[in-house]
Amino acid sequence: MASSQVWVRYKPDIEDRMSNITKSAMNRGLCNPAPEELRALVLNYLCHNSFPNTARAFVRDTSVKHLDPDGDEMMIPERGSTDTLAATLEDRLTFAEQRKEIRAQILSGNVDEAITLLNSLFPQVLSEDPEDSQNKAPIPPNPDCVPYIPSSSIDATHLALNLRIQAFVEATRSVPLLYPPQPDDSSRTPLTQNLRNEEVCQAQLLHRAQSLYASVHCLTEAKDRALYLDELTQVSSLLVYPTPEDSPMASYLTQERREALASQIDSAILCRMNQPSLSIVELATRYTSFLWSSLHDRHVKPPHKSKWPTGVHLPPSSLQAFKAPETSADSNHHVHIKKSNSEKDSGEPVPEFNLSQFLNSTP
């Protein structure tokens, strides 16, 4: 899939960018977040990653129960005690479900249906026509949206071409690729066509290819034209093989290619709608990993433990992750040695942040 790759760039003022979403947590203390903050954090992840049913169940099961003097749950909460997360949930989930449907269509190979949904729900994604923007109400800025450069192009022309190329690829299949995948081998059953239908399909594919080449030649940037012409040369060769799935070009027919395109389109939707490209949890994980890795690469040594704020710990290192648990006898025997070693804690640079080790480590 041709696209201009643009990698994430972190700037020195990332602390200021993080402050918008973490200000409340910082005020209360990162080591002791309030229950409603943890609840909002989990819900943000569920909504961002389009898990509507799980999000509804989570909000329902974690809501505060309002009881009358007899201890029975009241159906209507008292005035001023409205659950803000529950009140705004359906609006957030409508957006999530729309994104999920578009993603499902791409992952299922129904690219033309995905294009129809995009043009209906999010026309800004595939069109930069000023008339389209005039017919739509302006999208207000989102104060919680941290500036972020996605890993693939969100240019409307690139996205439209990528979708059309994928639609061409889907039309060349001789063996269906089902989504979700089936446990048996039924998906490997070749599609059966009579000679007449096959001739019609070939004519339609040739027409699609000609239309794609015409669109690529209209690109204004020379490097984009070269990139997409090379892509079309590779993709067009699928027409040569009776069973493209067994050809050298089979990589264009994989589910991974669908997933890459679906992620690119979803990223573009979020960007055009002024929504965060990452959930708060993922953003915090990337920020933490970058911060500790940068300190480690620069051989920064931590201060003495006596100067650490309450609740602060170094990330678990690979040595700590594989160290055998200590018995009480060993602990008593080495108490003096440990104390001596603690005086040398600042002699080693801080470890890198390893998410897997962090999740598997004990408190």
C-alpha positions in Angstrom: 0.0 0.0 0.0 1.6 3.2 -1.2 1.6 6.0 1.3 4.0 8.7 2.5 5.4 7.5 5.8 5.7 10.2 8.5 7.0 9.0 11.9 6.1 10.3 15.3 8.2 13.2 16.5 8.5 14.2 20.1 9.4 17.8 20.9 11.0 19.4 24.0 7.6 20.8 25.2 5.9 17.3 25.4 5.4 17.9 29.1 3.1 20.9 28.2 1.3 18.7 25.7 0.7 16.0 28.3 -0.5 18.5 30.8 -3.9 18.9 29.2 -4.9 15.3 29.8 -3.0 14.7 33.1 -3.6 18.0 34.9 -6.3 16.6 37.2 -4.2 13.5 38.0 -1.1 15.6 38.7 -3.1 17.8 41.1 -4.3 14.8 43.1 -1.0 13.0 42.9 -0.1 10.5 40.2 0.7 7.8 42.8 -2.8 8.0 44.3 -5.4 8.8 41.5 -9.0 9.2 42.4 -11.4 6.4 41.5 -13.3 8.6 39.0 -10.0 9.3 37.2 -9.2 5.6 36.8 -12.7 5.0 35.6 -12.4 7.7 33.0 -9.0 6.3 31.9 -10.4 2.9 31.3 -13.5 4.3 29.5 -11.3 6.4 27.3 -9.4 3.3 26.2 -12.6 1.3 25.5 -14.2 4.2 23.5 -11.1 5.0 21.5 -10.6 1.4 20.5 -14.2 0.9 19.6 -15.4 -1.6 22.3 -19.0 -0.2 22.7 -20.6 -3.2 24.4 -17.7 -3.5 26.9 -17.8 0.3 27.5 -21.6 0.2 28.3 -21.1 -2.7 30.7 -18.1 -1.0 32.4 -20.0 2.2 33.0 -23.1 0.4 34.2 -21.1 -1.9 36.6 -18.8 0.9 38.0 -21.5 3.6 38.5 -22.1 4.8 42.0 -25.2 3.2 43.5 -27.7 5.6 45.1 -29.5 4.1 48.1 -32.5 5.3 50.0 -32.6 5.3 53.9 -33.7 1.7 53.9 -30.7 0.6 51.9 -32.6 0.0 48.7 -31.2 1.2 45.3 -33.0 4.3 44.0 -33.9 4.4 40.3 -33.4 8.2 40.1 -30.3 9.7 41.6 -30.4 12.8 43.8 -30.1 16.2 42.1 -26.5 17.1 41.4 -25.3 13.6 41.5 -25.5 12.8 37.7 -22.9 10.4 36.4 -21.1 12.6 33.8 -19.4 9.6 32.1 -22.7 7.8 31.7 -24.5 11.0 30.4 -22.0 11.5 27.6 -21.4 7.8 26.8 -23.8 7.3 23.9 -22.4 10.3 22.0 -18.9 8.9 22.4 -20.0 5.4 21.4 -21.8 6.6 18.3 -18.6 7.9 16.9 -16.7 4.7 18.0 -19.3 2.5 16.4 -19.2 4.4 13.1 -15.4 4.0 13.0 -15.7 0.3 13.9 -18.2 -0.3 11.0 -15.8 1.3 8.5 -12.9 -0.7 9.8 -14.9 -3.9 9.7 -15.9 -3.3 6.1 -12.2 -2.8 5.1 -11.1 -5.9 7.0 -13.8 -7.9 5.3 -12.6 -6.8 1.9 -15.8 -4.7 1.2 -13.8 -1.6 0.3 -16.5 0.0 -1.9 -18.9 -0.2 1.0 -16.3 1.4 3.3 -15.9 4.3 0.8 -19.7 4.8 0.8 -19.7 5.0 4.6 -16.8 7.4 4.6 -18.4 9.7 2.2 -21.6 9.6 4.2 -20.3 9.9 7.7 -16.9 11.6 7.4 -16.6 13.3 3.9 -13.6 15.3 5.1 -11.5 12.2 5.0 -11.6 11.5 1.3 -12.3 15.0 0.0 -10.6 18.3 0.4 -13.1 20.1 -1.7 -13.8 23.6 -0.2 -17.5 23.2 -1.1 -17.7 20.1 1.1 -16.3 21.9 4.1 -18.8 24.8 3.6 -21.7 22.4 3.7 -20.6 20.9 6.9 -20.6 22.6 10.3 -17.1 23.4 11.5 -15.5 20.9 13.9 -14.7 22.6 17.2 -11.1 22.2 18.5 -10.6 19.5 21.1 -8.6 20.7 24.2 -7.7 17.1 25.1 -6.2 16.4 21.7 -2.4 16.2 22.0 -0.7 17.2 18.7 0.5 14.0 17.1 1.9 13.1 13.7 0.5 9.8 12.4 2.7 7.1 11.0 1.1 7.2 7.6 -0.3 9.8 5.2 -3.7 11.2 5.9 -3.8 13.2 2.7 -7.2 12.8 1.1 -5.8 12.0 -2.3 -3.5 9.3 -0.9 -6.3 7.7 1.1 -8.7 7.6 -1.9 -6.1 6.0 -4.1 -5.1 3.5 -1.4 -8.8 2.5 -1.0 -9.3 2.2 -4.8 -6.2 0.1 -5.2 -7.3 -2.2 -2.4 -10.7 -2.5 -4.0 -8.9 -3.6 -7.2 -6.9 -6.1 -5.3 -10.1 -7.5 -3.7 -11.7 -7.9 -7.1 -8.8 -10.0 -8.4 -9.2 -12.7 -5.7 -9.8 -16.3 -6.9 -10.0 -17.5 -3.3 -12.1 -15.6 -0.7 -10.4 -14.3 2.4 -13.0 -14.4 5.2 -13.1 -12.1 8.2 -13.1 -13.1 10.9 -11.1 -16.1 9.8 -12.8 -19.5 9.8 -11.4 -22.5 11.7 -11.9 -24.8 8.8 -10.5 -24.6 5.3 -13.7 -23.5 3.6 -12.2 -20.1 2.9 -9.7 -21.7 0.5 -12.5 -22.9 -1.8 -11.9 -21.2 -5.2 -14.6 -18.9 -6.6 -16.4 -20.6 -9.5 -17.3 -18.5 -12.6 -18.4 -19.4 -16.0 -16.5 -18.2 -19.0 -18.9 -15.4 -19.7 -18.7 -14.0 -16.2 -14.9 -14.3 -16.2 -14.7 -12.2 -19.3 -16.9 -9.6 -17.8 -14.8 -9.5 -14.6 -11.6 -9.2 -16.6 -13.0 -6.3 -18.5 -14.1 -4.6 -15.3 -10.7 -5.1 -13.8 -9.0 -3.6 -16.8 -11.3 -0.6 -16.6 -10.4 -0.2 -12.9 -6.7 -0.4 -13.7 -7.0 2.2 -16.4 -8.9 4.5 -14.1 -6.3 4.1 -11.4 -3.4 4.9 -13.8 -5.3 8.0 -15.0 -5.7 9.2 -11.4 -2.0 8.5 -10.5 -0.9 10.6 -13.6 -3.0 13.5 -12.2 -1.0 13.6 -9.0 0.9 16.9 -8.6 3.9 15.6 -6.8 6.5 13.8 -8.9 7.6 11.5 -6.0 3.9 10.6 -5.4 3.4 9.7 -9.1 6.6 7.5 -9.0 5.5 5.8 -5.8 2.0 5.0 -7.0 3.0 4.0 -10.5 5.4 1.4 -9.0 2.6 0.2 -6.8 0.2 -0.1 -9.7 2.7 -2.0 -11.7 3.0 -4.6 -9.0 -0.7 -4.8 -8.3 -1.7 -5.0 -12.0 0.4 -8.1 -12.4 -2.2 -9.9 -10.3 -4.2 -10.1 -13.5 -1.6 -12.4 -15.1 -2.1 -15.3 -12.7 -5.1 -17.6 -12.7 -4.7 -18.0 -8.9 -3.2 -14.8 -7.6 -3.1 -16.2 -4.0 -0.4 -18.7 -5.2 1.6 -16.1 -7.2 4.7 -14.1 -6.3 2.3 -11.1 -5.7 0.3 -13.0 -3.0 1.5 -10.5 -0.3 -1.0 -8.0 -1.8 -3.8 -10.4 -0.9 -3.0 -10.9 2.8 -5.2 -9.8 5.8 -2.2 -7.8 7.1 -2.6 -5.4 4.1 -6.3 -4.9 4.9 -5.3 -4.2 8.5 -2.7 -1.6 7.5 -5.2 0.2 5.4 -8.0 0.1 8.0 -5.6 1.6 10.6 -4.6 4.3 8.2 -8.2 5.2 7.5 -9.1 5.2 11.2 -6.2 7.5 12.0 -7.4 9.9 9.3 -10.9 9.9 10.7 -9.6 10.7 14.2 -7.4 13.5 12.8 -10.1 15.1 10.6 -12.6 15.0 13.5 -10.1 16.6 15.9 -10.0 13.5 18.1 -6.9 12.1 19.8 -5.0 9.6 17.6 -4.1 7.6 20.7 -5.9 6.6 23.9 -4.5 8.2 27.1 -3.1 4.9 28.2 -1.2 4.4 25.0 0.1 8.0 25.0 1.2 7.7 28.6 3.0 4.4 27.8 4.8 5.9 24.8 5.7 9.0 26.8 7.0 6.9 29.7 9.0 4.6 27.4 10.6 7.5 25.5 11.4 9.4 28.8 13.2 6.5 30.5 14.9 5.3 27.3 16.3 8.8 26.7 17.6 9.0 30.3 19.1 5.6 30.0 20.8 6.4 26.6 22.3 9.5 28.2 23.6 7.5 31.2 21.6 9.6 33.6 22.0 8.4 37.2 19.1 8.7 39.7 19.5 10.6 42.9 19.8 8.9 46.2 16.6 7.1 47.3 16.2 9.4 50.2 15.5 12.2 47.7 12.8 10.3 45.7 9.2 11.5 46.1 6.8 9.1 47.9 5.6 6.2 45.7 8.3 6.7 43.0 10.1 3.6 41.8 12.6 2.8 39.0 11.2 0.7 36.1 12.0 -3.0 36.6 15.2 -4.1 34.8 15.9 -7.4 33.1 18.1 -8.4 36.0 15.2 -7.7 38.5 12.8 -9.6 36.3 14.7 -12.8 36.4 16.1 -12.6 39.9 15.0 -15.5 42.1 12.8 -14.6 45.1 14.6 -14.2 48.4 13.8 -16.2 51.5 13.4 -14.6 54.9 16.8 -16.1 56.0 18.5 -14.6 53.0 16.8 -11.3 53.7 18.1 -11.2 57.3 21.6 -12.4 56.2 21.9 -9.7 53.6 20.3 -6.8 55.3 23.6 -5.1 55.9 24.7 -5.7 52.4 21.5 -4.3 51.0 21.9 -1.2 53.1 25.4 -0.8 51.7 24.2 -1.3 48.2 21.5 1.3 48.7 24.2 3.8 49.2 25.4 3.0 45.7 22.0 3.2 44.0 22.9 6.3 42.2 26.0 4.7 40.7 24.1 3.0 37.8 22.2 4.8 35.1 18.4 4.4 35.2 17.1 1.3 33.3 15.1 1.4 30.2 11.3 1.1 30.4 10.1 -2.4 29.3 6.3 -2.6 29.2 6.2 -6.4 29.3 8.5 -6.5 32.4 6.5 -3.7 34.0 3.2 -5.5 33.6 4.6 -8.8 34.8 6.5 -7.4 37.8 5.3 -7.6 41.3 4.6 -4.4 43.3 
